[in-house]
Amino acid sequence: MSLPKNIPKDLSDLLQAMATDFPAILRENLVGIYLWGSLTYNAFNVTCSDVDCVGVTRRDLDDREFSELDQWFKNKKEQNRWVERIDMRFVIEDEFLDKASRCCGFYHYNEKLVRHGSDGNPIIWINIAQSGITLWGKGAKLIAPYVSDQCFDDALLLELEYLKENVASNAGDRSDKAFIYNAYAVLTACRILYSVHHRVLVSKDQGYRWAMETVPPVWQAVIRSAKDNRLKNAGSTTPQLEQDAMHFVDYVSGEVNRILGRIG
């Protein structure tokens, strides 16, 4: 296991504990544990980045496995601050892109393990194939399924729809959560636009730098503000920030649909 460079020691300790404890809990059901997201781009920011992980199993978690994993997360939360940043799902081998598949996930906003249907998100697997890190088990590049261009394009468009819906739903919300999400939406839209142009995934920082050099100047202040606000990871939204996020995501959506020939 080769962990990312320049991450806090207690985060490294948590990832090491996953690699030790999950095989003992899941036994022959576990195929592998993988990192994706900012940790795989050497772009992890201690202020605002999530700890994105995925566990691959041979079948859905049974009741014992589910209960023991849930207890593991609860225990570790009292010992390690980074549990509050974990975004981890457990998916079934050979069903990664199947939206009818079963899935379990521990997400920091729930603070517990939950059962749900899979979203069949191919972006995770493109990331894992491109630069994923294996904590335990079968190698990342071997576990990742083939993702067609059509599947990739559909996933980017769906992600944009989620961004549009969530930014709109935040209208009038002055909480830290809304403030953080609006900045996230702008920077994620930058990444999506980059991916449509270059057919690869990149970190938010790289998407930001590229967008600042590429999009029309009218959007640069919006993007710069989102970058600054995300690094604060707290604050209050304003009507202007709401409108800026909505308009920029709409702009990117139009550009992506134009490039992919999905207009009309």
Steps between C-alpha positions, in 0.01 A plus 500: 500500500638838394318781679478854360781737588463798729189389687464533879635207700168434671332473157770255393435306821126485421562367148743242637234391750249450216751283316552290813152482650266475200651175369452354848135611511402413144725195460457321166234752392753783459665546159677829560506849653583802285554874527375747242437875485743763628718243676591349163593834341733608783243778544370419848424817694477461878241779521241379252578169326303179554662162559355312201516120520328201347489140620430224248324186621395175333142538623286741698595538867315261727361615836809404699737676262281809487472519880872452560599758240249749640646447847853543360412842362332602827802394705750665269302824497580540869870437434577663167386839367512389137201269533294819474632540144452143378286438191513123453277257318507121480409374153465153349762372258390493133199721582681834519300668221170326580249739656291202610785372720498523879743725681595604853667824593646697785471871427616770737169685477313188626760392758389138463506214253187485281361264235388646170493434129809559289521815288719307253736798491769440235701807601628316809627216282658725239687667788602164646618373161690823437661559838329296771691378804463146630485478879443125497421228248482480122683782320304817419568487127388137490175553691377800299248415224508631145302824470390602151512858375120505496485385862758763599309778321171396659663502844638851452160627389331332795750656739420841353129438554569413865700822539221709346232340718698531822608860441137591426383322814748705706336828398434706812702267722759696699664201669865397477384191310345708221802732491739208462285322243468801270878531484529124445247522213694768314833316532345164409348661191853613405621141530212371289572751226865397504403133476276562200786675321782262600324168577676452834423581862696756699500654846295810581824700515601397149148560370507844662834597345392383156163676519659828606703493178224368274149625580385848397636771735150579626509177705846538654389696807231238572751216478761682709241576767397133512862395547553748783172405670565126480831541676323679786259206530259715703301819467165623376358511151362815345244544223788599268697181577187294437438667166867474400506125569172439317600704196844344471370144527238589235776639278709184536195283436436685175865467395511128581178431310632701205833315492331161531242588240212448744316824420169481320 
